[in-house]
Amino acid sequence: MTAELRVPALEFDRVDRETRQAAQQALAQGRSAIVVEVIEARGSAPRGVGTRMLVETGSAVGTIGGGHLELRALQTARTLLAANTPLPQSEHFPLGPALGQCCGGAVTLGYEWLSADALTRWPEPAPLFHLQLYGAGHVGRAIATLLATLDVDVDWIDEREAEFPRLTTLGAPWPAHIRQVCVDAVEAEVGSAPTGAFYLVLTHEHELDLRISEAILRRGDFGYLGLIGSKTKRARFVRRFEQRGLAAQVIARMTCPIGVEGIAGKQPEVLALAVVAQLLQAARRDAA
């Protein structure tokens, strides 16, 4: 398997991170496992180069795309485990002719024993983006619940500690990458974000939204700034920002209303879907 392969940032997701963590645990416990890796992907393929799956005799973690391709990979890996063969192997699959899948592409899979060297060459991906999410109301909770399933880094900020729910809207505990931050001067948190961070502003007060948004615009190095509200709210905020001397080209980078177009509905869960989709679009744009 080739150490020089570069992996596009957005090919990784939370499943890939959890797969690597499972591999670390298996190695630490001395369990035998096979790492299955997509080492080449051409045309229409279910997963990209660098995607990995960890296979043990009675379990598997991660996915290289599902379907017949993954079934064959599991069979091969478990054959290697049973035979205790010392050599890594690879298989090439034209997905349509060989496996009857509708994808028109081709995938080459590599197989190797889990080892310290294999783990060293298994990159730990950076999060898709760092987000400061301002507001723990209904929409904020719905957005945070979706983000809990993604490989992102989130500071969830509100001055009202009681508004932070103990569980996601689906009843699951909050993962470590969703950090709840309760502070009095929430706009001061803008300065703690890394360069290129994303921001979503959807608090319970328009004046608080204004202060936070102004701090972000004055900082200027944001990758995305989304402000909840209507076109009327945007127009009012733009006038205020212009009166305070903010440059028009910086103000123009603010997204308000938020969310991808074409998704109708004002329910928190519907808004959350539209907004998270927009965040992913912005992350793809920045990665290009």
Secondary structure by P-SEA (a helix, b strand, c coil): cccccccccccccaaaaaaaaaaaaaaaabbbbbbbbcccccccccccccbbbbbccccccccccccaaaaaaaaaaaaaaaacccbbbbbbbcccccccccccbbbbbbbbcccaaaaaaccccccccccccccccaaaaaaaaaaccccccccccccccccccccccccccccccbbbbbbccccccccccccbbbbbbbcccaaaaaaaaaaaaaaccccbbbbbccaaaaaaaaaaaaaacccaaaaaaccccccccccccccaaaaaaaaaaaaaaaaaaaac
